[in-house]
Amino acid sequence: MTPTLFGRWQTRLLLLATVGVLVSLPFAVGWIGSSANSVYFWILGYVAIFGLGWDVLYNYLQKFRWDRDWPAAYQLLAGIWELVFMFCGVKIFGFLPIPLPKEELPLAVFLLHYTVVSLGVFISSQSLMRIIFPRWRFRGGEWF
């Protein structure tokens, strides 16, 4: 079943609030990276907020495909596009405020954090969601 827009939003927020937070915890407490900082939760919040807007675009583009489906490869490509947007917003132009100067956020740690969160959410959506919640995809990804 093709996800509805509301289903996309619900699934994105659920996965970021669970998998995204769990994956961000080692970064936030300082186990990975230079020091403990809440900036990784800020980035996760921006991914969630802007992701709601990206989902509107993805839902629109999906309607032009003959089967109206969104293959997993497209989801990975969307993650790369969202990474470029977040990188520009946080590190290059700094139009997304974070609780430390943009120069103090190490590039490698930023890229590692975003990649691990993105892959964790992707793998969870392609495997765990289908195993734990088998009816989820038959409702267009909607929970309520």
CYANA upper distance limits for C-alpha pairs under 8 A (distance plus 0.5 A):
  1 MET  CA    137 ARG  CA      6.23
  1 MET  CA    138 PHE  CA      5.97
  1 MET  CA    139 ARG  CA      7.97
  1 MET  CA    140 GLY  CA      6.39
  2 THR  CA     68 ARG  CA      7.52
  2 THR  CA     69 ASP  CA      6.21
  2 THR  CA     70 TRP  CA      7.93
  2 THR  CA    137 ARG  CA      8.04
  2 THR  CA    140 GLY  CA      6.20
  3 PRO  CA      7 GLY  CA      6.15
  3 PRO  CA      8 ARG  CA      6.50
  3 PRO  CA    137 ARG  CA      7.56
  3 PRO  CA    139 ARG  CA      8.22
  3 PRO  CA    140 GLY  CA      4.45
  3 PRO  CA    141 GLY  CA      5.68
  3 PRO  CA    142 GLU  CA      8.23
  4 THR  CA      8 ARG  CA      6.60
  4 THR  CA     59 ASN  CA      8.09
  4 THR  CA    140 GLY  CA      5.62
  4 THR  CA    141 GLY  CA      7.22
  4 THR  CA    142 GLU  CA      7.91
  5 LEU  CA      9 TRP  CA      6.79
  5 LEU  CA     55 ASP  CA      7.39
  5 LEU  CA     56 VAL  CA      7.24
  5 LEU  CA     59 ASN  CA      6.74
  6 PHE  CA     10 GLN  CA      6.69
  6 PHE  CA    141 GLY  CA      8.32
  6 PHE  CA    142 GLU  CA      6.91
  7 GLY  CA     11 THR  CA      6.50
  7 GLY  CA    139 ARG  CA      8.38
  7 GLY  CA    140 GLY  CA      6.13
  7 GLY  CA    141 GLY  CA      4.59
  7 GLY  CA    142 GLU  CA      4.36
  7 GLY  CA    143 TRP  CA      7.56
  8 ARG  CA     12 ARG  CA      6.46
  8 ARG  CA     55 ASP  CA      7.28
  8 ARG  CA    141 GLY  CA      6.69
  8 ARG  CA    142 GLU  CA      7.90
  9 TRP  CA     13 LEU  CA      6.62
  9 TRP  CA     52 LEU  CA      6.54
  9 TRP  CA     55 ASP  CA      7.66
 10 GLN  CA     14 LEU  CA      6.53
 10 GLN  CA    141 GLY  CA      7.81
 10 GLN  CA    142 GLU  CA      6.77
 10 GLN  CA    143 TRP  CA      7.24
 11 THR  CA     15 LEU  CA      6.53
 11 THR  CA    141 GLY  CA      6.83
 11 THR  CA    142 GLU  CA      7.73
 11 THR  CA    143 TRP  CA      8.42
 12 ARG  CA     16 LEU  CA      6.54
 12 ARG  CA     48 ALA  CA      7.70
 12 ARG  CA     51 GLY  CA      8.23
 13 LEU  CA     17 ALA  CA      6.37
 13 LEU  CA     48 ALA  CA      6.94
 14 LEU  CA     18 THR  CA      6.71
 15 LEU  CA     19 VAL  CA      5.85
 15 LEU  CA     20 GLY  CA      6.93
 15 LEU  CA    121 VAL  CA      6.48
 15 LEU  CA    124 SER  CA      8.14
 15 LEU  CA    125 SER  CA      8.19
 16 LEU  CA     20 GLY  CA      4.68
 16 LEU  CA     21 VAL  CA      6.94
 16 LEU  CA     44 LEU  CA      7.85
 16 LEU  CA     48 ALA  CA      7.42
 16 LEU  CA    121 VAL  CA      7.43
 17 ALA  CA     21 VAL  CA      6.14
 18 THR  CA     22 LEU  CA      6.70
 19 VAL  CA     23 VAL  CA      6.54
 19 VAL  CA    117 VAL  CA      8.01
 19 VAL  CA    120 GLY  CA      7.09
 19 VAL  CA    121 VAL  CA      6.73
 19 VAL  CA    124 SER  CA      8.29
 20 GLY  CA     24 SER  CA      6.52
 20 GLY  CA     44 LEU  CA      7.51
 20 GLY  CA    117 VAL  CA      5.96
 20 GLY  CA    120 GLY  CA      7.82
 20 GLY  CA    121 VAL  CA      7.28
 21 VAL  CA     25 LEU  CA      6.65
 21 VAL  CA     41 PHE  CA      7.94
 21 VAL  CA     44 LEU  CA      8.27
 22 LEU  CA     26 PRO  CA      8.42
 23 VAL  CA     27 PHE  CA      8.34
 23 VAL  CA    116 VAL  CA      7.63
 23 VAL  CA    117 VAL  CA      6.55
 23 VAL  CA    120 GLY  CA      8.03
 24 SER  CA     28 ALA  CA      6.65
 24 SER  CA     40 TYR  CA      6.81
 24 SER  CA     41 PHE  CA      7.38
 24 SER  CA     44 LEU  CA      8.45
 24 SER  CA    113 HIS  CA      7.56
 24 SER  CA    117 VAL  CA      7.67
 25 LEU  CA     29 VAL  CA      6.64
 26 PRO  CA     30 GLY  CA      6.72
 26 PRO  CA     31 TRP  CA      5.63
 26 PRO  CA     32 ILE  CA      6.31
 27 PHE  CA     31 TRP  CA      6.46
 27 PHE  CA     32 ILE  CA      5.34
 27 PHE  CA     33 GLY  CA      6.69
 27 PHE  CA     36 ALA  CA      7.50
 27 PHE  CA     37 ASN  CA      8.18
 27 PHE  CA     40 TYR  CA      7.29
 27 PHE  CA    113 HIS  CA      7.76
 28 ALA  CA     35 SER  CA      8.41
 28 ALA  CA     36 ALA  CA      5.63
 28 ALA  CA     37 ASN  CA      5.52
 28 ALA  CA     38 SER  CA      5.99
 28 ALA  CA     39 VAL  CA      7.81
 28 ALA  CA     40 TYR  CA      6.54
 28 ALA  CA     41 PHE  CA      7.91
 29 VAL  CA     35 SER  CA      7.83
 29 VAL  CA     36 ALA  CA      4.94
 29 VAL  CA     37 ASN  CA      7.13
 30 GLY  CA     34 SER  CA      6.91
 30 GLY  CA     35 SER  CA      5.05
 30 GLY  CA     36 ALA  CA      4.41
 30 GLY  CA     37 ASN  CA      7.57
 31 TRP  CA     35 SER  CA      8.25
 31 TRP  CA     36 ALA  CA      8.19
 32 ILE  CA    109 VAL  CA      8.24
 33 GLY  CA    106 PRO  CA      8.38
 33 GLY  CA    109 VAL  CA      6.23
 34 SER  CA    106 PRO  CA      8.43
 38 SER  CA     42 TRP  CA      7.17
 38 SER  CA     99 PRO  CA      7.97
 39 VAL  CA     43 ILE  CA      6.78
 39 VAL  CA     98 ILE  CA      6.53
 39 VAL  CA     99 PRO  CA      6.54
 39 VAL  CA    100 LEU  CA      7.88
 40 TYR  CA     44 LEU  CA      6.65
 40 TYR  CA    113 HIS  CA      8.07
 41 PHE  CA     45 GLY  CA      6.54
 42 TRP  CA     46 TYR  CA      6.76
 42 TRP  CA     98 ILE  CA      7.02
 43 ILE  CA     47 VAL  CA      6.68
 43 ILE  CA     86 MET  CA      8.37
 43 ILE  CA     98 ILE  CA      8.36
 44 LEU  CA     48 ALA  CA      6.81
 45 GLY  CA     49 ILE  CA      6.65
 46 TYR  CA     50 PHE  CA      6.35
 46 TYR  CA     51 GLY  CA      8.34
 46 TYR  CA     86 MET  CA      8.38
 47 VAL  CA     51 GLY  CA      6.03
 47 VAL  CA     82 GLU  CA      8.28
 47 VAL  CA     86 MET  CA      8.02
 48 ALA  CA     52 LEU  CA      6.98
 49 ILE  CA     53 GLY  CA      7.76
 50 PHE  CA     54 TRP  CA      6.78
 51 GLY  CA     55 ASP  CA      6.46
 51 GLY  CA     82 GLU  CA      8.47
 52 LEU  CA     56 VAL  CA      7.26
 53 GLY  CA     57 LEU  CA      7.36
 54 TRP  CA     58 TYR  CA      6.63
 55 ASP  CA     59 ASN  CA      6.36
 56 VAL  CA     60 TYR  CA      6.74
 57 LEU  CA     61 LEU  CA      6.67
 58 TYR  CA     62 GLN  CA      6.48
 59 ASN  CA     63 LYS  CA      7.24
 60 TYR  CA     64 PHE  CA      8.10
 61 LEU  CA     65 ARG  CA      7.98
 62 GLN  CA     68 ARG  CA      5.95
 62 GLN  CA     69 ASP  CA      6.81
 62 GLN  CA     70 TRP  CA      6.73
 63 LYS  CA     68 ARG  CA      5.72
 64 PHE  CA     68 ARG  CA      7.31
 65 ARG  CA     69 ASP  CA      7.30
 70 TRP  CA     74 TYR  CA      6.91
 70 TRP  CA     75 GLN  CA      7.81
 71 PRO  CA     75 GLN  CA      7.26
 72 ALA  CA     76 LEU  CA      6.98
 72 ALA  CA    126 GLN  CA      8.42
 73 ALA  CA     77 LEU  CA      6.82
 74 TYR  CA     78 ALA  CA      6.52
 75 GLN  CA     79 GLY  CA      6.79
 75 GLN  CA    122 PHE  CA      8.16
 76 LEU  CA     80 ILE  CA      7.01
 76 LEU  CA    122 PHE  CA      8.06
 77 LEU  CA     81 TRP  CA      6.84
 78 ALA  CA     82 GLU  CA      6.60
 79 GLY  CA     83 LEU  CA      6.61
 79 GLY  CA    118 SER  CA      6.98
 80 ILE  CA     84 VAL  CA      6.90
 81 TRP  CA     85 PHE  CA      6.92
 82 GLU  CA     86 MET  CA      6.60
 83 LEU  CA     87 PHE  CA      6.41
 83 LEU  CA    114 TYR  CA      7.49
 84 VAL  CA     88 CYS  CA      6.68
 85 PHE  CA     89 GLY  CA      6.60
 86 MET  CA     90 VAL  CA      6.40
 86 MET  CA     91 LYS  CA      8.49
 87 PHE  CA     91 LYS  CA      5.90
 87 PHE  CA     92 ILE  CA      7.17
 88 CYS  CA     92 ILE  CA      5.25
 88 CYS  CA     93 PHE  CA      6.15
 88 CYS  CA     94 GLY  CA      7.57
 89 GLY  CA     93 PHE  CA      6.13
 89 GLY  CA     94 GLY  CA      5.60
 89 GLY  CA     95 PHE  CA      5.65
 89 GLY  CA     96 LEU  CA      5.65
 90 VAL  CA     94 GLY  CA      5.20
 90 VAL  CA     95 PHE  CA      7.10
 90 VAL  CA     96 LEU  CA      5.86
 90 VAL  CA     97 PRO  CA      7.59
 90 VAL  CA     98 ILE  CA      7.83
 90 VAL  CA    102 LYS  CA      7.03
 91 LYS  CA    102 LYS  CA      5.89
 91 LYS  CA    103 GLU  CA      7.73
 91 LYS  CA    105 LEU  CA      8.27
 91 LYS  CA    107 LEU  CA      8.37
 92 ILE  CA    102 LYS  CA      8.43
 94 GLY  CA    102 LYS  CA      7.15
 98 ILE  CA    102 LYS  CA      7.97
100 LEU  CA    104 GLU  CA      7.21
100 LEU  CA    105 LEU  CA      7.96
101 PRO  CA    105 LEU  CA      7.73
105 LEU  CA    109 VAL  CA      8.04
105 LEU  CA    110 PHE  CA      7.41
106 PRO  CA    110 PHE  CA      6.68
107 LEU  CA    111 LEU  CA      6.66
108 ALA  CA    112 LEU  CA      6.51
109 VAL  CA    113 HIS  CA      6.43
110 PHE  CA    114 TYR  CA      6.70
111 LEU  CA    115 THR  CA      6.48
112 LEU  CA    116 VAL  CA      6.50
113 HIS  CA    117 VAL  CA      6.62
114 TYR  CA    118 SER  CA      6.44
115 THR  CA    119 LEU  CA      6.48
116 VAL  CA    120 GLY  CA      6.38
117 VAL  CA    121 VAL  CA      6.62
118 SER  CA    122 PHE  CA      6.57
119 LEU  CA    123 ILE  CA      6.43
120 GLY  CA    124 SER  CA      6.55
121 VAL  CA    125 SER  CA      6.54
122 PHE  CA    126 GLN  CA      6.70
123 ILE  CA    127 SER  CA      6.46
123 ILE  CA    128 LEU  CA      8.05
124 SER  CA    128 LEU  CA      5.36
124 SER  CA    129 MET  CA      6.54
125 SER  CA    129 MET  CA      5.75
125 SER  CA    130 ARG  CA      7.78
126 GLN  CA    130 ARG  CA      7.21
127 SER  CA    131 ILE  CA      6.77
128 LEU  CA    132 ILE  CA      6.27
128 LEU  CA    133 PHE  CA      8.34
129 MET  CA    133 PHE  CA      5.90
129 MET  CA    134 PRO  CA      7.77
129 MET  CA    136 TRP  CA      7.92
130 ARG  CA    134 PRO  CA      5.50
130 ARG  CA    135 ARG  CA      8.39
130 ARG  CA    136 TRP  CA      7.64
130 ARG  CA    137 ARG  CA      7.83
134 PRO  CA    138 PHE  CA      8.46
135 ARG  CA    139 ARG  CA      7.12
136 TRP  CA    140 GLY  CA      7.40
136 TRP  CA    141 GLY  CA      5.67
136 TRP  CA    142 GLU  CA      7.17
136 TRP  CA    143 TRP  CA      7.64
137 ARG  CA    141 GLY  CA      5.48
137 ARG  CA    142 GLU  CA      8.39
139 ARG  CA    143 TRP  CA      8.31
